[in-house]
Amino acid sequence: MYAKGEIGVSTRPMWQEALGQLSRRSESCLYVEMSQLTFIDVAGVTDLVMTARSLSGHRLLVLDQPPPQVPRILDLFWPGLGGIEVAA
């Protein structure tokens, strides 16, 4: 999945729907390409966390090239969270 632009109050419903569709896929690694994302708020990062937590088995949500605030928010609010990986 590719995310670009901004994820905030006005785009959150579309973001949540896209993450829901992604989580229903059968792959063991689910990728979110974020290099073109210019902004994501804490609620948008929370949606990523909730998606990772919803994955069954040993499935993994991989965040590819997220904005710098994403790993900081993850480390601050969800240190050591499994099921999600940040790829630089």
Backbone torsions as a table, in degrees:
resi	resn	phi	psi	omega
1	MET	NA	141.3	178.2
2	TYR	-110.3	130.2	175.8
3	ALA	-114.8	131.4	176.6
4	LYS	-145.1	159.9	-178.7
5	GLY	86.8	-132.8	-176.3
6	GLU	-126.0	143.7	173.8
7	ILE	-119.7	111.9	-178.8
8	GLY	-151.2	-157.7	-175.0
9	VAL	-55.4	-46.0	-174.4
10	SER	-75.8	-23.8	-177.8
11	THR	-105.4	-2.6	-174.6
12	ARG	-60.7	-42.2	178.8
13	PRO	-57.8	-40.8	177.6
14	MET	-66.4	-39.1	178.2
15	TRP	-61.6	-47.0	-179.8
16	GLN	-63.6	-40.3	177.7
17	GLU	-64.2	-44.2	179.2
18	ALA	-62.9	-41.7	177.8
19	LEU	-66.3	-36.7	176.5
20	GLY	-62.2	-43.7	177.4
21	GLN	-63.8	-41.6	179.3
22	LEU	-61.7	-43.4	-176.8
23	SER	-67.5	-20.0	178.9
24	ARG	-83.2	-5.9	176.8
25	ARG	-71.7	159.5	-174.8
26	SER	-95.1	-4.8	-178.1
27	GLU	-63.5	152.1	179.1
28	SER	-78.5	-28.2	176.1
29	CYS	-118.3	122.6	178.9
30	LEU	-108.9	121.3	-173.6
31	TYR	-102.2	136.2	171.3
32	VAL	-120.3	107.9	179.3
33	GLU	-81.2	117.4	-171.5
34	MET	-119.6	13.2	-174.7
35	SER	-65.3	-23.3	-179.7
36	GLN	-99.2	10.0	179.0
37	LEU	-86.0	122.0	-177.6
38	THR	-94.4	-21.3	-179.5
39	PHE	-157.6	140.2	170.0
40	ILE	-145.1	131.1	-179.6
41	ASP	-87.7	176.2	-177.5
42	VAL	-61.8	-36.1	178.2
43	ALA	-62.6	-39.0	177.3
44	GLY	-65.3	-38.5	176.2
45	VAL	-68.2	-37.6	176.3
46	THR	-59.5	-38.8	176.7
47	ASP	-61.6	-38.3	175.8
48	LEU	-62.8	-43.4	179.6
49	VAL	-62.5	-46.2	-179.6
50	MET	-63.4	-36.2	176.7
51	THR	-65.2	-46.3	179.3
52	ALA	-60.6	-41.4	-179.9
53	ARG	-67.7	-24.7	-178.3
54	SER	-82.0	-11.3	-176.9
55	LEU	-74.0	135.0	-179.1
56	SER	-91.0	160.1	176.8
57	GLY	64.7	-139.7	-178.0
58	HIS	-103.5	30.8	180.0
59	ARG	-74.6	153.1	-172.5
60	LEU	-134.8	137.1	173.2
61	LEU	-99.7	118.6	-177.4
62	VAL	-107.8	123.2	177.9
63	LEU	-99.3	110.8	-175.2
64	ASP	-95.7	119.3	177.8
65	GLN	53.6	53.9	178.8
66	PRO	-73.2	161.1	173.3
67	PRO	-59.3	154.0	-175.6
68	PRO	-56.9	-28.1	-177.9
69	GLN	-70.7	-22.4	-176.8
70	VAL	-64.3	-54.3	178.2
71	PRO	-62.3	-33.2	177.9
72	ARG	-64.3	-44.0	179.2
73	ILE	-65.3	-43.1	178.6
74	LEU	-60.3	-45.4	179.9
75	ASP	-66.2	-34.2	-177.9
76	LEU	-73.2	-47.6	-173.5
77	PHE	-98.2	-26.4	-177.0
78	TRP	-135.1	59.0	-179.2
79	PRO	-64.3	136.4	177.2
80	GLY	74.9	14.3	-179.7
81	LEU	-62.7	127.9	175.8
82	GLY	-86.7	163.8	176.5
83	GLY	85.1	0.8	179.6
84	ILE	-140.1	138.1	-178.5
85	GLU	-136.1	138.5	177.4
86	VAL	-102.9	122.3	178.4
87	ALA	-109.1	121.4	-177.4
88	ALA	-78.5	NA	NA
